[in-house]
Amino acid sequence: MTVKEKELLHELREALKSHQVTTNATVLEQHGKDESYHHPFSPDIVVFPENAEEVSKIVKLAGAYNTPIIPFGLGTSLEGHVIPYEKGISIDFSQMNKILDIREKDFLVRVQPGVTRSQLNKELKKYGLFFSVDPGADATLGGMAATNASGTTSVKYGVMRDQVRNLEVVLASGEIIHTGNLAQKSSSGYNLNHLFVGSEGTLGCFTELTLRVYGIPEHILAARASFPHIDDAVEAVVSILQAGIPVARVELVDDASMKQVNLFSDTDYIEKPTLFLEFHGNEAGLKQDVAFMEEIVSDHGCEAIHFEEDQAARNKLWDARHNLAYAYIHGNPGKKMMVTDVCVPISELSGAIRAARQKLDELKLTGGILGHVGDGNYHALVMLDLTDREEVQKAEVFNEQIVEYALERNGTCTGEHGVGSGKMKYQEREHGGALQVMKNIKDALDPSGLLNPNKLIQKAKGEEE
C-alpha cells in the first residue's frame, strides 16, 4: 500500500467507525466480482456506510485523494458493473437497509438502497401491497435502480425507471440532492429521476429511494403453454399483446432450457418451446381474458396448456423459470455462464430469437434462449470453459452477432442488464452523436471521472492513466 493509500485509509477510519472500513483480503475479493463471466479485480478498500452523511464524507475524501468510487449492492450484476478495474474504494450499501416509510394511501415507499426486493415485499404484504419489479435475483433496490432493472412483470407494470418517484443522491462533490418529489406527475424542470436511474453509479451514489408500489391483485392465474417451434410461441405473444389482453408476465423458455428446468427443478414439463404466463385481476374478468388467450395460442399451434391457480404451484412454476441460470450452471460443472441480453421491437422478436438459436447451434455452444418476450427483451445463457480460448472466442462472436442483429433493427444492446464494462463498445454504434451528450453530462457531474470509472461511459484516451 502506497503512502497516499495509507493516508486515505487513516482518514476514512477517522471519519467512520473502525469496523466500517476494511482492507481484509477476503472482503476485497468479494467486492471485486459480480455474477458475470468478466475477469475479477479487487478494490483497495471497502467501506460500509450507514447513512447519506457518511457516504458524503467518503466521496469527499475520495475526491481529495483522486481515488475511484464504486457503489456495491449485492454483486448480482451481469456486465461487470461493480468490478473496480481501476481499484479505489468499494462502497458497500448493505448496512443501509432500512425501510424508512410506507405511505400506503399514496402507494409509495421510502427505502435505503441496501433494502432487497424480497425484504420490501415481505413488509408490504402486511398492507396488501407489493413492489412489482422482479429481475429474478434478490437484488438491492439501489442496484436495481442503478441498472434500470426490469424482469418478468415489466410487460404490465413497467421497469425500474417507471417506479422511481424520488432519489436522494450523493454527487461527486459530496453534495446531497433529491431528484424528484411525491407527486404522481410533474412538468417542472428536467427529469432527473430518469437521468440517474440506469446511470450505473457513474453520476452519483443513491442513498435513498422513493418507489411506487401496487395493490396485491384479487386473483392471480399462471399458465404454461407448449409449442412445436419457437416462432409459434413468439407470434402467439405478439397476437396476445395486439388483442389487448392484460397479461402480467409472459416468458419464453426454449426447448433446450426446458430440459435443464426439468433436471434441476425436478419437474416433468414438456420439453418444447414454452410460454410461462401470468394474469392479474378480478376472477370474472380473468376468465374472459384467459378464454381469449386460449383461442389465440391455439391458433398458433399450441400443443398443450396447463393452468396453476394455487399459490404453491404458481411459485413452483416461477421458481423453475427464475432458477434457470442455476440449472445451467448445475448441469455444466466446471463452466462459467455468460448471460447476455438484447431488446428489439416486438415485430422483430421472432426473427431475432430464431437467428440467435441458429447461431448458438452453428457455433456448437451449450446454452439456451429465454426472455421477457412481452416487451421484446430476450436473453441467451451460454456455458463456457474460460480456459478454452476457442470456446470463449465463439461466445464473443455469438454475443456480437445478437447485438448487431438488434442494432440493425433499431433495438438496443441491452434491455435490462445494463452496459457496465461488457457492453461499452456498442455505445457509439447505438447512440451516435447522443453519446457525446452523455459524456458531457458525465463530465459536468463528475469532472474528475472518479464515479465508477470506465463503466457505461468510456474515458477518452487522454484521460487514461
N, C-alpha and C positions, 0 to 999 in steps of 0.2 A: 504494500500500500504506500502510495506516494505521500509526501508531507502535506500536500494540498488535500488529499483524500482523508488523511488523519485529522486535519483541522476541521473539515466539514463534518466528519463523524462526531468529533467532540462537540461541535456547536449543535448538531441535531440532538445529541444526548442532553445538552443543557436546555434546549428548547422543549423537549418532550420528556416523558418518564423513561428511565433506562430500559425497561422491558419493551418499550415501543420501537426500539432501534436495534437492529441486529446485523451482524456480518457472519452469522453461523453458516457454514458451507452447505449444510443440508437445506436450510431455508433459502439460501441464494439459488441453489439448484432448482428448488420447487418453483421459484419465480422466474426461471429462465426458459420456460417452455409453456406451451398450451397443448391442446388436444390434436394439433395438426402434425403433419409429417415434416414441417420445417425444422431446420437444424437448431438445437437449443443453444442458449448463450446466457450466462448468469450476470445479474447486476452486481454492482459494488456493495450496495446497502439496501436493506428492506426496512421500511418504516410502517407502523400500524397506527395511524391517526384515529382519534375518537370524535372529532368534530371539525367543522369548517375552519375555525380559527387555527387549529393545529395544521391543517392542510395548507393554509395560507402561509404559516411560518416555514413549512417545509419548502414550499415553492419559492419563497423569497430567498431562503438560504441556497437553494439550488441555483437560482439566478445569480446570486453573489459569487458563487464558485463555478459558474458556467458549466453546470452539471445537468445532464439529461434527466427527465422525469417520465416515468412510465406508470400510468394508472393500472391497477391489477384488481380484478374481481375474484373469480374462481378459476381462471385459466381455462375456460371451456371454449375459447375462440378457436377458429379453424383456419386462419390465414396468417398466423404469426404476429397478431396484433400486440401481444404483451411481451414478446421476446425482446430484451434490451440489447440489440446488436451493437449499440454504442455505449453500453454499460450504463452507469449512473444509478439513480435512486428508483427502486420499485415501490410505489405507494400502494400498499395492500389495504383495501377498504373493508375487510372482514369484521373489524371492530365497530364500524359504523353501520350497524344492522338493526336499527330501531324503527318500528312503525310509529310515526310521530302523531298522526291524526287520521281518523276515519270520519269523513263527512258524508254519512250515508244518504242524507237528503239531497246532497249535491252530486252524488255518485263520484266522489273524489277521495283519494287517499294521499297522504304526505308521508314519504318514507326517506330513510337514508339509503345511500347507494349499495350498501352491502346486504340489504334485505334480498332474500331469494324469492323466486316466483312461488314455490310451494309454501314458504313461510307466510307470504302475504295471503295466499288463498286459504290457508288454514284459519287465519284470523278473520278474513272476510266472510267466511261461511257462517259465522255467528250472526251476521247482519243480512243473510240471504243474498250476498253479493259475490262476484268473482272477478279476477283480473284475466283478461282474455288472451294475451299474447303467450303462445305456447311453443317455444322453439325446440322442445324435446329435452334438452339438458336443463337441469335445475340451476340455471344461471342467476347471477345477481341482476337486479333491476338496473343498476348503474351500468353494468357491462352491456345489458340488452339495449339500453338507450344509446350507448356509445357506438354500437354497431348497427343500430336501427333493425334489431332482430324482428323476425315475424314467426311463422310456423304454421301449424295445421289449421288454426282458426282464422287466419288472415283474410280468407275469402269472404267472411261475413263481418268480422269486427275490425279489420284493418291491421296495420303493422304498428310497431312501437311508436313511430313518429305520430300516428293518429291518436295515441293515448296520452301524450305528454302535454300538460296544461302549463307547467312552470318548472324551471330548473334553477337551482342555486349552483353557481359555477365559480370556481376559483380560477381567475385568469393567470397568465404567465407572470404578470406583475405582482401577483398576490392579492389583488383586489377581488372582493366577493360581490357578484352581481346576481340579479334574478332576471330571467329571460321572458317571463310571462306573468299571468295572474290567475284568478279563479273563474273568470268569465268564460262562458261557452264559446264566445267568438269575439274578435276584435279587428278593427280596421286601423289600429293605431301603431304606426312605426313598422320597421322591418320585422319579419317573422324570425326572431332569434331562436325560438324553440326548434324550428325546422333546420336552422343552420347548425346548431350544436348537436342535435340528435343525428347520429351517424358520422360524427367527426372523429371518432376513434381515439379520443384523448389527445388530439393534435391541436385543439383550440382552448382547452381548459379541463379542469377536473371537476366532475359532478359531485356535489356534497349533499344534495337533497333533490328529490323529485316529487312533483305533484302529478298524479296519474288518474286517468279516467277508469272507472270500474263499471260493472254491469250487474243487473239482477240475474240471479240463477234462473234459467228457463223453467217454466212449469213442467214441460215434458221434453225428454231427450230420447232420440231413437238413432241407433247406429246400424250400419249395414256393410256388408262386403259383397261385391259383385264381380264375378269372374268372366273373362272374355277370351276368345280364341287368339286375338292379336292385340298388341299394344295400341295400334291405330284405332281399333274399335273402341277401346277403353277411353282414349283421349277424345275422340269425336263424340262419345257419349257425354263427357263432361261439358264440352262446348255446347251441345244441344240442351243440357240441363240448365246451363247459365243463360242461354238465349231464351229459354222458356220462362225465366224469371223465378225459378224455384229457389227459395231462400235456404240454400244448403249452408251449413255452418262449417263443415270440414269436408274436403274431398281430396284424398291422397291416392296417388298411383304407386303400385309396387309391381315391378316386372316379375316374370316367371322365375328367373334365376334367384331373385331376392325372396320370393315366396318359399323356395326350398330352404333358404337359410332361416327364415322365420320359423318353419316347422321344426327344424333341427334344434334351434336354440330355445324356442318358447314352448316346446312340447305340444304343438297344435297339429291338427290334421287338415289344414286349409288346402283347397285346390291349388295346385302349383301351376297356375296360369296367370297372365296379367290380371291384376285385381285392383278394383277401386275400393278404398275404405271411405265410407261416407258417414256423416252425422247431421241430424236435423234438430233444430231447437225451436220450440214454440208451444202453442196450446194443443191439446190432444186432437181436437176436432180438425183444426187447420192442418196439422201434420198428416192426418190420414189422407186428405186430398192431395197434399204435396207429394207424399210418398207414392200414392197410386199413380200420379202423373209421371213421377220419376221412373217407376217400374215399366211404364209403357215406353218411355224414351230409351232406357237401356236395352229393352227387348228389341226395339227397332235397330239397335246397333250390335246385335248378335250376342247379348249377354247369355251365358250358358247356365248360370246359377246365381241366385241372390239369397243371402241369409241375413236376417234381422236380429238385433240384440236390443232389448228394452231394459233388461236387468242391469243395474249399475255394475255389478261384479263382472258380468260378461262383457259390458262395454269397456270396462277398464282393461280386461284381458286383451281385447281387440286392439286398443290403442297402445297398450304396453308392448304388444308384439311389433307394432309399427315403430314406436319410439326406440325400441331396443334393437332395431335392425342393424345399426352400425356395430353394436357389440356382438350381434350374431355373426357378422362377417369376421370380426376380429377373433372371436372364439373358434370359428370354423377354419381359420387360416393361421395357426400358431407360427410365431416367428416373423410374421409380416406386419407392416405398418400400414395404416389406412390413409389414403389420400381422399378427402371429401371435398368435392368442388361443386359449385352451383352456378347456373346462369338463369336469366329470365328473358322470355321472348313474348311478343304479342300472342294472345290466345290463338289467333288464326294460324300462327306458325309453329305451335307447340307440337303437333303430331309429327311434322317433318323433322323437327329438332330432336325429339326423343328417338325417332327411328334412325336418324343419322348417328346419334350417339351410341345406340346399341350396336349398329353395324360396325362402327369404328372400334368399339371395345372388343368385338369378336374378331375383327380383322387383325388387331394387334395381339390377339391371344392373351388378353389381360383378364384376370379374375375380378369380377365386380358386378354391380347392379345399377339399375336406373330406378329412381323413385322421385317423388316430389309433390309439392303443393300445386297440383295441376289446375286448381281453380283460379289461380292468378298468374299462370304461365311460368311458374318457377319450378325447375326440376334440379335434382342432384344426381351426381354419379359417385358411387363408392368404389374405389379401386384399391385392391390389396397389393402391397409392394414389398419386395425384399430390397431394403435400402442399400444392401451390399452388392446388389446386382445392378451395375451401371446401365446395362442394356434395358432392363425392365423399367428402371427409373426414367430413362430417356423416352421409352414408349409411353409411359404415363404422362410425361410432359408434352409429348406430341398430341396425345388424346385431349389433354386439358386445353391446349392451344386450339385444337380443331373445334371443340364445342363452343369456346369463347368466340372464335372467328365466325362461326355459324350464327351465333346470337347477334354479334355486332353488325354483320352484313344485313340483318333483318331489323335493324334499329332496336335491338334489345340491349341488354346490359351484361357486363362480365360477371356480375354478382347480384343476385336478387335479395340475399339476406345475410350471407356470411361476412360480407364486408371486404375491404381491399387489403388492409394490413400491409405486409410486405409482399405477400404472394401474388397480388394482382395489380401492383403499382404499374407494371409495364404496359398494361392495357389502358391506362387512364387517358393518355393523349389521343389514342385512337378513338376512344369512346366519346370524349368531351370536346376535342378540338380546341378552339380558342377559349372556351369556357374554363379550361383547366388553368389558364393564366389568371383568370379572375379568382379562382380558388386559391392559387398561390399568393395573390395579392392580399386576400383575406387572412391567410395564414401568416404572412409577413407582418401585417398590421397588428394582429392579436398576439403573435409570438415572434417578435423581431429577432431574438437570439436563436430561434429554432430549437428550443430545449424540450418542448412538449411532445413526447413520443416521436422523436425524430426519425425520418425516413420510413414513416408509415403513411399510407394514403397519398401524401404529397411528397415526392422525391426531392431531396435537396439538389440545388444546382451544383454543377461540378466545382465551381469556385468556392462553394461553401463547405465542401468535403474536407475533413481534416487529413 
